[in-house]
Amino acid sequence: MANRIVVLGGGTAGTLVANRLRRRLGREEAEIVVVDEDDRHVYQPGLLFVPFGLAHVDDLVRPRHAQLHTGVDLVERAVESVDLAAREVRLAGGSVLAYDVLVVATGAVLQPEETDGLTGPGWMERVFTFYDPAGAAALADAIAAFERGRIVVSVVDMPIKCPVAPLEFCFLADWYLRRRKIRDAVDLVFVTPLDGAFTKPVCNHELNGLLREKGVEVVTEFSTGTVDGPGGRLVSYDGREVAFDLAVVVPLHGGAKYVERSPGLGDELGFVTVDEHTLQSRSHPEVFAIGDAAGIPTSKAGSVAHFAGEVLVENVVQVLAGAEPTASFDGHTNCFIESGFNKALLIDFNYETEPLRGHFPSAVGLPLLRESRLNHLGKLAFEWLYWHVLLPGHDIPGVGTAMPERGKSIPERGRPRERVG
Amino acid sequence: MTTATYAGHDVEVDGEGFLEDPSEWTREMAPEIARDAGIETLSAEHWKVVDFMRAQYAEKGTGPTVRVLGKTSGVAIKELYELFPKGPAKTAARIAGIPKPRGCI
């Protein structure tokens, strides 16, 4: 009898994994079922452009089922809980789906209600997020009507999806306000709980420089405790205040709600604990997690899901064959950082090597950690690649799963250790 | 890298005062590290957090972030900031002799 692989979540990671598995395993070997509560697949990187009128929400959404290969079933139902001991997924409405292998790919959810005052008075009036379609669309109207005052872009706490997106928002806001010739009448402020724009030194230096160049004030180590919409201020836990006329807040993130209802599945924040290299659960070998849902020390970004996809599929196949998983994910992450004026930066890194200068994917290629028009074109081209190459589960020509070292200026001490397997 | 002397022992610390080797830490060092971090006396509540940091580090290989501390240590985030005004996760980790907790990337 065929094994049943259940993939929870039909977003970036779930879709590409289901499609890769379908190509790898014959129908007689495995039945593949994807579970998601709706049939709307959002191209999330596009949300950044919505507030500036550069993209429209309707154009970013396609049906989930249409992204799945023939032979992958989509069950449109919310997940109630996972029973790890019984190897069963309980669905809303009472039905039960047994699995031989479970792949958790339900991403990260926004938790604005966890921050005092954030969803209170002023929410969606002068306090917005661009991290969901409704928020991004509403923010577009608010920004179009904005004439003067303080725009504050705030990250409440890590982890968040696409940690560079709030910075990109600042860069694009600078560009947008200049184009409207009101930049002088607006203060742009970036508020972060980190001690700099980014956690890795070389990249942090570069991005802090860009923020300064564009006249964005940076407030660091600010842990937002309260958002006071009517009073127009963010208040930190240690009593500092940042005043705003318009706040663009990236709320707290957590794993999907059902993870909390599934004993043994997730960590304190609802992310699923798996080995950072094999993506396999340490307590339940038939359980894997990928993408934003996984509690591994990577950025929560689509590129991570893409690069991890090949590794996960290999390991699932091995586990189905009764073997130990041997494929190893190196934490490879690749992000375009839109910096305004039709330019962008590109960063490429993994668990052991921070984003460095050089070129990608080799000495002849896109410039790394440097503004260029070529990178901006790369970012625009990525939308096509997303629907036509990433989601179907193909490799991008010339771009392998493991982080390339050639083309990078790697300092001797920073050279990654040799990895076996 | 510099050397600091806590409870009569020389230990290596990084630029921000975090012990390079968490296994060198002893409970006797904690009050002295705390003073260097701007906390004059360690109360029972401080110790509750410091012990929790040690236990989490032993179990997971990394100290919890403020948000996880607030959810799991039994001390609310507001209170954590009263105990460690300069940043609970960072300061408590330093006093507990474990590496600075990295928020995610």
Chai-1 contact restraints between the chains, C-beta under 6 A:
chainA,res_idxA,chainB,res_idxB,connection_type,confidence,min_distance_angstrom,max_distance_angstrom,comment,restraint_id
A,D157,B,R67,contact,1.0,0.0,6.0,A-B,restraint_1
A,M158,B,G103,contact,1.0,0.0,6.0,A-B,restraint_2
A,M158,B,C104,contact,1.0,0.0,6.0,A-B,restraint_3
A,P159,B,C104,contact,1.0,0.0,6.0,A-B,restraint_4
A,T199,B,I105,contact,1.0,0.0,6.0,A-B,restraint_5
A,Y237,B,I77,contact,1.0,0.0,6.0,A-B,restraint_6
A,Y237,B,Y81,contact,1.0,0.0,6.0,A-B,restraint_7
A,D238,B,Y81,contact,1.0,0.0,6.0,A-B,restraint_8
A,D238,B,P85,contact,1.0,0.0,6.0,A-B,restraint_9
A,E268,B,V68,contact,1.0,0.0,6.0,A-B,restraint_10
A,E268,B,K71,contact,1.0,0.0,6.0,A-B,restraint_11
A,E268,B,T72,contact,1.0,0.0,6.0,A-B,restraint_12
A,S299,B,I105,contact,1.0,0.0,6.0,A-B,restraint_13
